[in-house]
Amino acid sequence: MVEASVEKGKFLNSKKILVLVIVLLALIVAVFSFLNRDKTGLKEGTLVIRAGETVLGSLTIADLQKLPAVEKKMTINSTKGDTENEFTCTPLSAVLNSIDPEITRNYKKIVTRGVDNYTSGVDMSEVLQPDNVYIAYADYGKPLKTKTGEDGSMRIIICNDSFGQRFTMWLVSLELQ
């Protein structure tokens, strides 16, 4: 009889520890979710151009479509294989000049950021090379898809980078340095 009550006490203690561990894990998940929430408010379809904390400008896809557009045929090599594309795009230099013609002289590097927080770097010398760095908004005449599968995304393409590791998809921000 005494043994049965000792075993029952061990079982209840084990159950309490299990509940405590589950509550603790739920609390940890809640804290990390709060810390990792999107504080930028950036959304696809709008490109924010900033230098440090200063927002220099913001463009939508409709704004990009008012700038000179070109069609760029290219093959992108990736781990998923080769993909053929025919992007409708605008030179990044034209985008920057539409905000402020001094940008290309005042900054040396651009950090591109996607809605998924993927970042990549582009030197301003690459941007100034003719026929090299573009912001694409359509492929084969159809709007680029957002991360959630809707129409209306942007993407950086760099013609002199055949592997596409720096082709930031779901582009939302350019951070000038």
C-alpha positions as CSV (number, residue, x, y, z in Angstrom):
1,M,0.0,0.0,0.0
2,V,2.8,2.4,0.9
3,E,4.6,1.4,-2.3
4,A,1.5,2.3,-4.4
5,S,1.2,5.8,-2.8
6,V,5.0,6.4,-3.4
7,E,4.6,5.4,-7.1
8,K,1.5,7.6,-7.3
9,G,3.4,10.5,-5.9
10,K,6.3,10.0,-8.4
11,F,3.7,9.9,-11.2
12,L,2.1,13.2,-10.1
13,N,5.6,14.8,-9.8
14,S,6.5,13.6,-13.3
15,K,3.2,15.0,-14.6
16,K,3.8,18.4,-12.9
17,I,7.4,18.6,-14.4
18,L,6.0,17.7,-17.8
19,V,3.4,20.5,-17.6
20,L,6.0,22.9,-16.3
21,V,8.3,22.1,-19.2
22,I,5.5,22.6,-21.8
23,V,4.5,25.9,-20.3
24,L,8.2,27.0,-20.3
25,L,8.6,26.0,-23.9
26,A,5.4,27.9,-24.9
27,L,6.8,31.0,-23.1
28,I,10.1,30.7,-24.9
29,V,8.3,30.5,-28.3
30,A,6.2,33.5,-27.5
31,V,9.3,35.6,-26.5
32,F,11.2,34.7,-29.6
33,S,8.1,35.4,-31.8
34,F,7.9,38.8,-30.2
35,L,11.6,39.5,-30.7
36,N,11.6,38.3,-34.3
37,R,8.5,40.2,-35.5
38,D,8.7,42.4,-38.5
39,K,9.5,45.9,-37.2
40,T,10.2,47.4,-40.6
41,G,6.6,47.4,-42.0
42,L,8.1,46.7,-45.4
43,K,5.8,45.0,-47.9
44,E,6.1,43.6,-51.4
45,G,5.2,45.9,-54.2
46,T,6.9,48.9,-52.6
47,L,10.6,49.5,-52.7
48,V,12.0,51.7,-49.9
49,I,15.4,53.4,-50.5
50,R,17.2,54.5,-47.4
51,A,20.5,55.7,-46.1
52,G,20.9,54.7,-42.5
53,E,17.6,55.6,-40.8
54,T,16.8,58.2,-43.4
55,V,14.2,57.2,-46.1
56,L,15.3,58.8,-49.3
57,G,12.4,57.6,-51.4
58,S,9.8,54.9,-52.0
59,L,8.6,53.5,-55.3
60,T,5.8,51.1,-56.2
61,I,5.8,48.9,-59.3
62,A,3.5,51.5,-61.0
63,D,6.3,54.0,-60.4
64,L,8.9,51.7,-61.9
65,Q,6.7,51.1,-64.9
66,K,6.8,54.9,-65.7
67,L,10.7,54.7,-65.9
68,P,12.5,53.4,-69.0
69,A,11.9,49.6,-69.3
70,V,13.9,47.0,-71.1
71,E,13.5,43.3,-71.8
72,K,16.3,41.1,-70.5
73,K,16.6,37.5,-71.7
74,M,18.8,35.4,-69.4
75,T,19.4,32.0,-68.0
76,I,19.8,31.8,-64.2
77,N,21.9,28.9,-62.9
78,S,20.9,27.7,-59.5
79,T,20.8,24.6,-57.4
80,K,17.3,23.9,-58.8
81,G,18.8,23.9,-62.3
82,D,18.8,26.4,-65.1
83,T,15.7,28.7,-65.6
84,E,15.1,30.7,-68.7
85,N,13.7,34.2,-68.1
86,E,12.7,37.2,-70.1
87,F,12.4,40.0,-67.5
88,T,10.8,43.3,-67.9
89,C,13.0,45.6,-65.8
90,T,14.3,49.1,-65.2
91,P,18.0,49.9,-64.7
92,L,18.8,50.4,-61.1
93,S,20.8,53.5,-62.0
94,A,17.6,55.1,-63.4
95,V,15.6,54.1,-60.3
96,L,18.2,55.8,-58.1
97,N,18.4,58.9,-60.3
98,S,14.6,59.2,-60.1
99,I,15.0,59.7,-56.3
100,D,18.2,61.9,-56.4
101,P,20.8,62.1,-59.2
102,E,23.5,62.5,-56.6
103,I,22.9,59.0,-55.0
104,T,25.3,57.2,-57.4
105,R,28.1,59.7,-56.5
106,N,27.4,59.8,-52.7
107,Y,27.3,56.1,-51.9
108,K,29.6,53.1,-52.6
109,K,27.4,50.1,-51.9
110,I,23.8,49.0,-51.8
111,V,22.5,46.3,-49.6
112,T,19.4,44.7,-51.2
113,R,16.8,43.2,-48.9
114,G,13.9,40.9,-49.6
115,V,10.7,40.5,-47.6
116,D,12.2,37.2,-46.3
117,N,15.2,39.2,-45.0
118,Y,17.5,37.8,-47.6
119,T,20.2,40.4,-48.2
120,S,22.9,40.8,-50.8
121,G,25.4,43.5,-51.7
122,V,25.9,45.4,-54.9
123,D,28.8,47.8,-55.5
124,M,27.8,51.1,-57.0
125,S,30.5,50.5,-59.7
126,E,28.3,47.5,-60.8
127,V,25.2,49.7,-60.9
128,L,27.0,52.2,-63.1
129,Q,28.2,49.6,-65.6
130,P,26.0,49.8,-68.7
131,D,23.5,46.9,-69.0
132,N,24.2,45.3,-65.7
133,V,22.0,45.8,-62.6
134,Y,18.2,46.0,-63.0
135,I,15.0,45.9,-60.9
136,A,12.7,43.3,-62.6
137,Y,8.9,43.4,-62.1
138,A,7.7,41.0,-64.8
139,D,8.8,37.7,-66.4
140,Y,7.6,36.9,-69.9
141,G,5.2,39.8,-69.5
142,K,3.5,38.5,-66.4
143,P,4.0,40.2,-63.0
144,L,6.5,38.6,-60.7
145,K,4.9,36.6,-57.8
146,T,5.1,37.7,-54.2
147,K,6.4,35.3,-51.6
148,T,2.7,34.4,-50.9
149,G,2.0,33.8,-54.6
150,E,0.2,37.0,-55.5
151,D,1.1,39.3,-58.4
152,G,3.3,42.3,-57.6
153,S,6.9,41.7,-56.6
154,M,10.3,43.0,-57.6
155,R,13.6,41.4,-58.0
156,I,17.2,42.5,-58.4
157,I,19.0,41.0,-61.4
158,I,22.7,41.4,-62.2
159,C,23.6,40.5,-65.7
160,N,27.3,39.9,-64.9
161,D,26.4,37.4,-62.2
162,S,25.3,34.3,-64.1
163,F,24.6,32.2,-60.9
164,G,22.1,34.5,-59.4
165,Q,23.0,34.3,-55.8
166,R,22.7,38.0,-55.5
167,F,19.4,38.2,-57.3
168,T,17.3,39.3,-54.3
169,M,13.8,38.1,-54.8
170,W,10.7,39.7,-53.2
171,L,12.7,43.0,-53.1
172,V,11.4,45.6,-50.5
173,S,14.5,47.7,-49.6
174,L,17.7,49.2,-50.8
175,E,20.0,50.3,-48.1
176,L,22.7,52.7,-49.3
177,Q,26.1,52.8,-47.7
